């Protein structure tokens, strides 16, 4: 069989609870063909199932290893309990990606899966020690935190009414990367030295938290437009 012919379409089934939180079940068979672009991008982002589910995960790891010297690599752990059904060495695979990434995002739930005996801030420091310039942690209704070599900065959650949490983490992550790009920090992250003040950290986190709050206040993975976010 052609290694890139997939016998069936991968699916993710989301179930929304009474509190608006989503739970997921997966049926995956994910493979990749040629990935490397003709021109090196400024940023490559990898996340969740695609980063750890074989056989496609091996191609993702090879890609980011090839790109990391000239491209900023962002990695969102976005762990799901079902991942253990697909990946026998989940912690090892995650660690190899964190070692390469310049920017890492995780939730406190991700960290509890990966480091069950550590507080979220100690777990974030464990990730930072592996080499990223920046680790950002989302803390649900407790807000979010920015962790880098200069310390930790936290901001509260943006007030909202939760309707549906699907897409909240991805929306936060997209707004985070957009904020880093707007402040010309992607190259600095790749170089391992952000050298920014706390006000800028707070501004980027607050905007990302607002984006996620808008997303969860409506049904479906429905992130805000720039006009909604910045208006």
URDAWO-V57543 format. One record per residue. PSI is psi in radians with two decimals (none if undefined). BURIAL is 1 if it has 9 or more other C-alpha atoms within 8 Angstrom, else 0. Layout:
{{PSI:BURIAL} {PSI:BURIAL}}
This chain:
{{2.44:0} {2.24:0} {-0.28:0} {0.16:0} {2.07:0} {2.18:1} {-0.39:0} {2.84:0} {2.26:0} {2.51:1} {2.63:0} {2.17:0} {2.09:0} {2.38:0} {2.18:0} {2.15:1} {3.09:0} {-0.45:0} {0.08:0} {-0.14:1} {2.50:1} {2.46:1} {2.72:0} {2.57:1} {2.61:0} {2.58:1} {1.75:0} {2.46:0} {1.60:1} {2.18:1} {2.80:1} {2.58:0} {-2.56:0} {2.29:0} {-0.65:0} {2.22:0} {2.83:0} {-0.63:0} {2.45:0} {2.24:0} {2.85:0} {-0.56:0} {2.44:1} {2.33:1} {2.28:0} {2.69:1} {2.65:1} {-2.36:1} {-0.73:1} {-0.43:1} {-0.27:1} {-0.23:1} {2.07:1} {2.75:1} {-0.14:0} {-0.51:1} {-0.58:1} {-0.65:0} {-0.64:1} {-0.81:1} {-0.76:1} {-0.69:0} {-0.86:1} {-0.54:1} {-0.69:0} {-0.63:0} {-0.40:1} {-0.48:1} {-0.47:0} {-0.08:0} {2.38:1} {2.27:1} {2.16:1} {2.40:1} {2.13:1} {2.00:1} {-0.89:1} {0.99:1} {2.60:1} {2.45:1} {-0.57:0} {-0.26:0} {-0.56:1} {-0.33:0} {-0.35:0} {-0.28:0} {1.96:1} {-0.40:0} {1.02:0} {-0.85:1} {-0.68:0} {-0.74:0} {-0.78:1} {-0.77:1} {-0.70:0} {-0.60:1} {-0.71:1} {-0.65:1} {-0.55:1} {-0.61:1} {2.61:1} {-0.49:1} {2.22:1} {2.31:1} {2.45:1} {2.77:1} {2.88:1} {-0.52:1} {-0.68:0} {-0.83:1} {-0.61:1} {-0.58:1} {-0.71:0} {-0.65:0} {1.27:0} {-0.32:0} {0.12:0} {2.62:0} {2.84:0} {-0.65:1} {-0.64:0} {-0.66:0} {-0.69:1} {-0.69:1} {-0.59:1} {-0.77:0} {-0.77:1} {-0.63:1} {-0.30:0} {-0.14:0} {-0.38:1} {2.69:1} {-0.41:1} {2.36:1} {2.19:1} {2.30:1} {2.25:1} {2.44:1} {0.49:1} {-2.29:1} {0.01:0} {0.01:0} {-2.46:1} {2.90:1} {2.54:1} {2.16:1} {2.10:1} {-2.99:1} {-0.35:0} {-0.08:0} {-2.83:0} {2.35:0} {2.32:1} {2.64:1} {2.64:1} {2.87:1} {2.59:1} {2.29:1} {2.37:0} {2.92:0} {2.09:0} {2.15:1} {-0.71:1} {2.10:1} {-0.04:1} {2.23:1} {-0.06:1} {-0.83:1} {-0.71:1} {-0.65:0} {-0.78:1} {-0.82:1} {-0.71:1} {-0.75:1} {-0.61:1} {-0.86:1} {-0.67:0} {-0.71:0} {-0.73:1} {-0.71:1} {-0.75:1} {-0.57:0} {0.22:0} {0.78:0} {-0.10:1} {-0.80:1} {-0.65:0} {-0.62:1} {-0.74:1} {-0.61:1} {-0.17:0} {0.21:1} {1.79:0} {-0.83:0} {1.07:0} {2.85:0} {2.91:0} {-0.57:0} {-0.68:0} {-0.71:0} {-0.83:1} {-0.73:1} {-0.81:0} {-0.79:1} {-0.75:1} {-0.71:1} {-0.70:1} {-0.70:1} {-0.67:1} {-0.72:1} {-0.79:1} {-0.67:1} {-0.67:1} {-0.72:1} {-0.81:1} {-0.24:1} {-0.04:1} {2.82:1} {2.45:1} {2.99:0} {1.51:1} {1.32:0} {2.81:1} {2.69:1} {2.90:0} {-0.62:0} {-0.70:0} {-0.69:0} {-0.71:1} {-0.05:0} {none:0}}
